[in-house]
Amino acid sequence: MNHSSRPRLAKLALGLTLGLLFTLTPALALKAEWRDADVNGDSKPEKVAVTNLADVALNTQGQIVGWYPKQVRGTDFKGNYNGKLNLVRPGVPLPGTLSGFTSPQAEFSQAPNGNKGGKLTATFTQGDARLTYVIDPLFLSLEVGVESGSPRVLSWSGIGGSDRPITKWLTPGNTQPTENGSGKPVYVAWQHSATKGYAMVVQPVQGFDQAKLTRTSSGDAATLEVSVPAGQPTSFRAYGGFNEMVRLHVERYLELPGLFNPDIWGRLSLALLWVMEQGHRWTGSWFFGIVLLTLIVRLLLWPLMHQQYKSMAEMNKIQPLIQEINKKFKDNPEKRTEATMKLYQEHKINPFAGCLPLFLQLPVLFVLWKVIANYEFGQGVLWIPDLALPDPFYILPILYILTTLASTYLSAAGNPDALRQGMIMNLVFVFFIFSFPSGVSIYWILSMVITLAQQWLIKRSLGDLKPATANAKSK
């Protein structure tokens, strides 16, 4: 290598490292609060409820002009909403439009809750009419209440980001929703699609005796209109966020008939959720809920994992013999394959036995990542403020690296080639572990600890795992 190119390569490596660290820097939990920001570009600041999960902007009329769910929780938009997905749909009445409600007085408050910030409340009052929003930082649902001394109509609409959202109106006593309806619904929903994208759901709490869902003349949008009788309070819950099973479960919408039908992966997610919630119910700690889930999953996978590690250990043991075969028949692929398969038969080794358990773990890890990333724990452990967010101090990724190195060392059983290959394969996952939710990292680290114990037991049961030699072959 040219000496003059070394400083250049060093600078490039440093730049890539710093860029990688910047990219992997996890989002920290935001403190819920009210902020002022011009979200719609009309040069007038709106009041924005900022939370970990979404930012909701209200104008001076008490209407919602911006509802911005966050793909990565804890993201701070810092007042810049250009290009961000807005669930408020243009061209139809804004959510929270109350007839005859002009220039109301607005009051914004927040309940104290330490560094996290408590519930955010917005109250709009004009004469005998009052419109109230209560936003809980742990949920994507708002509590909306209307009181009026004279009859009024409240309009609600959605959903931005879709050319023609699916609309659902469920009549009491039915299990299948229709595209529109009138009367009193069980729920009203707008969805990007049946099982993905985003959704808005309105679920009546009080009132809603006279409501109707009507489509625009073009048929590409629908507006809910709710009659608010004089002197009779009307209230409802309004959800705006992921059209995703775990989140709908957390927000208590999943049991609504016809709203969402989980597929096989969704049902696996529900099973993992059930185990985790049982652990939390017994111990009061989500950390121990994850520990319980880890133990059950590993117990179910124990026989398959045992076969995998045993196969890997036996394969490493005969690597020198395989290398000798490769050298001996380097110019004859057919002979090389025949001799290799014969060697496997002599040592009673199935070279593919270790692959299936590895592939079985990946779907479980993926589903668990989806479950924990969309779940709302409202709880951390030790230095971790939120189990659904990455470790802000990188302690869990470091523990992952250490346990992975130990597992790779045991799996290699003294085979330098296997050790090198294992290191390269496992280092790929290091770049992902930095962005994993802490709950997933805890699951993976506990799994690796169990793996170490299982590998040690297998090593002990197989006895001497030093690589085989030509002499061993001749015996």
N, C-alpha and C positions, 0 to 999 in steps of 0.2 A: 504493500500500500504506500502511496506517495505521502511523505511526511506533511506536506502542505495541505493535504485533504483531511488530515485527522482533526484539526480544530473545527473545520467545517462540519464534519460528521458529528463531532461532539456537540456543537451548537444545535444541529438538527435534532439529535437525540434529546437534548435538554428541552428544546421547543416542543417536541412531541410529548414528552413526559409532562410538562407543565400544562399543555393543552388537554391531555388526557385527565389530569387531576382536576382541571377546571370543569371539564365535561362531567366528571363523575362526582363533583361536589354535590352532596345530597341537599334537597330542599329542606329547610328547617321549618318547624311548626310556626305558623303565623298566629299572632295574637288577634282575635276577633275584635273588630272596631269599626266605627263609622269614619269614612273619609269623604272628602270632596273631590270630585273629578268630572270633567266634561266628557261623558262617554259617547254622546251622539253627535258631537261636533256642532252644536248650536250656540257655542260660546257662553253657555250658561252651565255652571257646575251643578251636577246631580249629587245626591247623597248616596254613597255606596256602602253597603254592608259587606265588609271584607272578611272572609273566613278561609279556613284551610281547603274547603271543598268547592266553594263557588263565590263569586262576587255578584251581588244583586243591587242594581241601581234604581232609585226612585226619583221621579221628577217632583216639581212643586205641587202638582195636582194629585199626588198620591198614586200615580200610575207607575208600573214597572216598565222601564225603558231598556233595561239591560239585565240579562240573566246569563252569567258566564260560568259554566261548570269547568272545573280544572281537570285536565287529563292526568296531571301529576299533582297530587295534593300538596299543599304548602307553597305552590307557585305564587309569587307576588307579581301581579301585573303592573304594579307601580303607576297606576293611572293610565296606562297605555292599552286600550282595548281594540285598537285597529287590527283587523285580521283575526280576532278571537271569535270563536263560535258564540253567537248570541241566540238563545232559545226564544227570544221575543221575535215574533214574525211581523215583518213590515206589511202594510196594506190592509190590516184589520185592526179593530179596536185594541188598544194596549191592555194587557192584563191589569186588573184593578181599576178599570174605568167605571166611575160611578156617575150616573146621570144627574145633572143639575148641581154638580159638585165643582165649584170654581173658586180659585184663590183661597183654599183652606189654610188654616194655621197649622204649622207642622212642628212636631216635637220629637226629637230623637234621643233615646236614652239607652243605657246598657247596665245590666246587672253585674255586680262585681264578681270576679272569679279568678283572682290572682293573675298570673302571667298569661293564662290561656284566653282570658276575656269571657264574659258571660253572655247571656242571651241579649240580642239586640232588638229594641222595640221602636217602631215608627208609628206615630199617631197623628192623623190628619183630621182636623175638626173644622166644620163650618155650620154655624147655627145649631140645629138639633141633629145634625148628621156627623157620624164619626167612622173613620176607616182606620183599622189597626193592623199592623204586620208585626209578628213576633218571629225572629230568626234565631234558631238554635245552632251554634257553631258546629255541633256534632252531626247535623243532618242536612240533607238537601231539600227538606220540606219546610215550608213556611206555614205559620198559623195566621189565617186571615179572618178578621171579624168586621162586620158592618152593623151599625145601629143608626136608625133614622126616625124622626118624628113624622115624616111624610113618605109616601111610597116612592121608591126609587128602583132603578135597574142597575145591577152590577154586571159588567162584561168581562170575560176572561178568554184569552186566545193563546195559541201556540201553533206550530213549533218551528222556530227558525232553523235553517240548515237543511231543509228538505223541500223539494219542489211540490210534493203532494203527500203530506203526512197521513198516516193511518189514523182515523178517528174512531173512538169506541164510546158507546153509551150503554151502560148495563142497567136494565130495568129490574127492580126488586122482584124476586121469585124466579128470575131467569139465570141461566148459566153461560149463555152466549151473548156477547154485546152486539149492538147494531151500529151502523155508521152515524146515525143521528137519533134524536128522540125528544120527548117532552115529558113533563111531570116532575117526579122526584127520582133522581138516579142513585144507584149504589156508588157509581163512580163515573167520571168522564175522563178520557185519556186521548192524548195525541202522541204518536210514536213515529220515529223515522222508519222503522220496519218492525216486523213481528218479534225479532229476538236480538236485535243489535242496534247500535246508534244511541240515540237519546230519546227521552220521553218526558212529557208533562202529564201529571195526573192530578185531578181534583176530586177529593173525597169529602162529601158533606159531613158536617158535625152537628149543626143546628140549623133549622130552617130548610131552605131548598125545596119547599113544597111546590113552587112554580118555577121551573127552569126549562130551558130548551137549548138544543144544540143544532145550529143551522149552518149549512155550507154556503159559501159565496156563490155568485152566479157562475163563475168559472169552474167551481168545484174543486179548487186547489187549496182551500183553507176552510176552517170552520170556527165559529165563535159561540161560546157558551154565554147565555144571558140568564141571569138569576133575578127574579122579582124579590125585592126586599120590602115586605109590608111595613106599614107604619107601626112603630112601637114594638116590633118583633125582631130580636137580634138574629142575624144570620152569620154563621161561621163555617169554615171549611179548612182542610189541609190541602196545600198545593205543592206538589213535588216537581222539581225540574232537575234532571240529571241523567245518569247512565240508564239506558234500557237494558239492564244487566241483572241477572238473577240474584247475586249476592247483595247488591245494593238495594234492590227492591225488597229483599228479605229483611235487611237491616231497618228499612223505613216502614216495614209492616204493610207492604202492598202486594207481596207475592201471593198471598192467599186469596186475592180478589179474583173471582172466576173470569177466565177469558182474557186476562191482562197479559200473562206471560206463561209460556209452556216450556219448562226446562227440557233440554235434550239429555243425552246420556252423560255428557260431561257436567251438565248442570246438576244432575241427580247425584253424581259423585261429589260435587262441591257441597251439596246439601248434607251428604253423609259426613264429610269432613267437618262441616260447620256444626252438625249435631254433636259430634264427639268433643269439639272444642268448647261448645257452649255448656255441655255437661260438666266438663272439667272446671270451667269458670263457676258454674253453679255450686259445685262441691267445695271449691277452695277459695272463691272470691278473687282469684288471680287469673288473668288471661295468660300470663307466662306459664303457669302450671297447666292451663288448658292446652297450650301448645305442646308442653312436655308430654301430657297424656296422649295427645294425637300422635306425636312422634313415636312413642313406645308401642302403640297399637299398630301403626303402619309398619314399623320395623319387625314387629312380632309376626305379622302376616307375611312379610317378605323374607323372613329368616331362612326358611328351607331353600328358596331360590337363591338368595344371596350366598348361602353356605356353598351351594353348588358352584356359583360363579367364582368365589374366592378359591375354592378347592381346585377348580379347573385352571385358574390363573397360576396358582402355586405350582401345579404339576407341569404346566406349559413352560414356566420359567426354569424348572428343574432340568428339562430336556433341551433347552436352547442350545447348549454347546453341541449336542448331537445333531441338531437340525443344521447348525452352521457347518458341521463337517460334511453332512449330506449335500448341502448347497455347493460347497467347494468341490466335492468329488464329482458331482453331476452338473456342474455349472453350464456345460454345453449340451446337456440332454434334459430338457424340461420334463419329458414323460417319465424318465427314470427317476428324476428328482422328486416328482410328485408321488410316484409309486413307492419310493423308499421312505418318504415322509409319512404317507398314510400307514405304511407297515409299522413304522416307529410308533405312531399313535396307537395302533392296535396292540402292540407289544406292551405298552405302558398303560393300556386301557384308558385313553384320554379322548374325550370328544372336544375338538378345537372350537366348536360353536356353542358349547355349554355355558360359557360365561357371558354371552351376548344378550340373551333374553332378559335376565334380571336387570341388566343395565338399562335396557329400553323400557322396561316396566316402571322404573323409577322416574324417568323423564316426564311422562304424563302426570304422575302424582305431584311432582315438583311444580309443573306448569299450573295445574289446577289449584294447588296450594298457594302459589303466587297470586293467582286471580282472586282467591278467597280472601287472603290477608290484605292485599292491596285495596280491595273494595269494602272491607269490613270496617266497622267503627268501634274500636276498642275503648277509646276515651281513657286509656290507661297506658302507662309505660312500665319499665322495670329498671331499677338501679339508675344508670346514667342515660337510659333511653327514654325520651319524653313521650314517644308514641310508637307502638309496635307496628303501625302501618307505614311508618316513615323509615328511610335508611338511617343507620347509625351515624350520628353527626360527628363522632370522634373516631370512626374507622376501627374501633376495637373489635367488633364482630368480624369484619373482613380479615383482620390480622389473625384472629383465632381460627378462621376458616383455612387460611393459608397454612398455619402450623399443623392443624389436624390433617389437612390434605397431604402435606409433605410426609407426615408420619405414616399415613395409610399407604402412600405410594412406595415408601421405603420398605414396608412390610410386604407389600404385594410383589415387589421386585425380587425378594428373597436372594439378594446378593448378585442378581443379574444386572450388569451395568447398562445393557441395551434396554431392558425392560424398565429400569429406573429412569433412563433418559426419556423414553417414550411416554412414560406415565407423567413425568414432570411437565412435558410439553402439552399433553392433553389437558391436564388439570389447571395449568396456568391460563388456559383460554377462559375458564370460568371465573378467574380472579377479576377480570374486567367487568363481569356482570354482577358479581357479588357486591360491589360498591354501591350499586343502585337498587339492590334488593330491599324490600321492606324488612325491618328488623325482625319481625316475627318469622319470616321465611329464613332469614339467616340463622336464627336460633334453631329452627327445625333442622336445617342442613348441618349445622355444627354438632347438634346432639346426635344426628344420624351418623356423622363421621366418627364420633366417639364410640358409638355402638359398633360401627364398622371395625374400628381398631380392636375392640374386644373380640369380635367374631374372627378377625384375621389371626389374632394371637392364639385363639383356641384351635383354629384350623392348623396353624403352624405347629402347635404343640401335638395335635393328634397325628399329623403326618410325619412327625419326627424330623430327621435331618433334611432340610430343604436346600442344601448346597447343590449347585448345578451338577448334573450328571456328567460323567467323563466317558471317554471311549472305553476305558477299562470296565466301567459299570455296564456298558452296553454289551461287552463281550461275555459277561458272566451269564 
